[in-house]
Amino acid sequence: MGDLEIRRATADDLPAIVAMLADDPLGAQRESPDDMTPYRAALARLEADPNQHLVVAVRGDRVIGTLQLTIIPGLSRKGATRALIEAVRVHADERGSGLGSLLIEWAIGTARRLGCRMVQLTSDKARTDAHRFYERLGFSATHEGFKLPL
């Protein structure tokens, strides 16, 4: 993956990011690739928050992967700062290439550099392949997650 670059996402990257978010049965139900308006507003909020790191993996001029890393200061665990990994996606043509592992390694390295003492993520219960992937990378399913749509 010598010609791969992981960099901060820009507005020009949004169509490719949203297409990857929508490219599975779960994402197809909740994303709207035909309307970039809400995604542009979300990107503006992310860019204004120094604890948000939305990145893309790019080869040549093509966006082939993405993830969001959020840094969360806290009081628990003796004031530990933790990192949350969200929205990890790899373009369908690149799955199985090791790109997902490189993205997660980037996130872990960035979290360490920013003083985090833990990296956490959630994954939908239906994404069993993703669960095996995260376990191979050293993550443990130690907690049960809960969500409340608002």
N, C-alpha and C positions, 0 to 999 in steps of 0.2 A: 504494500500500500504506500509505496514511496512518494507518489505524487498527491497524496491525500493532505488536505488542510482542514483543521477544525478551527472555526472562527465564529465570532459573534454574528448572529443572524441580522439581516437588514430587511427593509421593506421589500426589496426586490426578491428576496428569498421566500416571501410568504406564500405565493401560489404553490411552490414545490413542497413547502412544509405542510400546508393544509392538505395537499393531495396525499401525502404520506399518512397524515392523521386519519384521513377518510378511507384509506386502502385496507380495510378489513371489516368484517361484519359488525363489530361494535362501533368503530369509527364512522362507518357509513350511515349509521343511525343518528349520530350526534354532530357531524360536521357538515358545513355548507360551502364546498369549494367554489360555487358560482357567485358567492357574495363575500368579497374580501373586507367589507366595511367593519364587521366586528373584530376581525383579526388585526386590522390596522390600528384600531383603538386599543386592543390588548397589547400589541407591540409597543405602542407609545407608553403605556403604563409600565411595561417591563423595562423599557429603556430608561425610565425615570427612577427606577428603584435599583440602587447599587447591590442589593442582595439577590438580584435575579440575573441569571446567565442563560439566555437562550442561544444555543449554538447550532451550527450546521457543519456537517462533514461535506467537503466539496472536493471533487476530482475534476480537474479541468474547469469548465464553467458549469458543471452539473452538480446540484445539491443531491446527495445520495443518503444522507442521514441527518438526524436531529435529536436533540434532547434539551430539557430545561433543568437547570440546577438552581435550587433556592437555598440560600444560607439563612438559617434560623437561629438567632441568639436565644438563649433560654436560661432559666434558673435551675431546673432539675439537673441531676447528675453533676452537682457542684458547679453550676453555671456553665455547663457545656454548650458549645455551639454545635449544631448538627446541620447536615445538608440533606436536602430532599431531592431525589431524582424523579423527574416526571416526563411523560410524553416521549419516551424513547421510541424512535422509529427508524427503520432502515428501508430504503427503497427496495421493492420486490426483486429487482434485478441483482441486488447486492447481498441478499440474505444468504447466510452460510459462508460469507467471505471473511469473517472475522471483524467486520466493521463494528458490529454491536459491541463486541468486547473492547475495541479501541475507544469507542465513545464512553463506555462505562469506566474504563481506565482513566480517560481524560477527566471525567467527573470526580472520581476518587482522588486523583492527584490534585485537582483544583481545590477540592474540599480540604485536603491536608494542608495545602499551601495557605489557605485562608483560616487555618486554625480550628477546623472542625474536629470533633472527637468521635463523630459517628456519621455514617451515611445510611440513609433509609430510603425506601421506596415502597410504593404499593403497586399491585398488579391485579387486574380484574380476575376473579376466580375462574373465569372461562379461559384464560390465557395459560393453559397448562404448559405449552412449549416455552413460554416466557419464564414460567416458574423454574423449569429445569435449567434454563439459561442462567438465571440469576443465582441459583444454587451452585452451578458449576463455577461461577465467579466468586464464591465464598459467602454469599448472602444466606441468612437463615430466616425461615418463616417463624419468627418468635412471637408475633402478635396477631391478633385478629383485628381487622380494620372495620370501621363503621363510617357510613356517609349519610348525610341528610340533605337531599336536594332542597334548595331554597328558591 
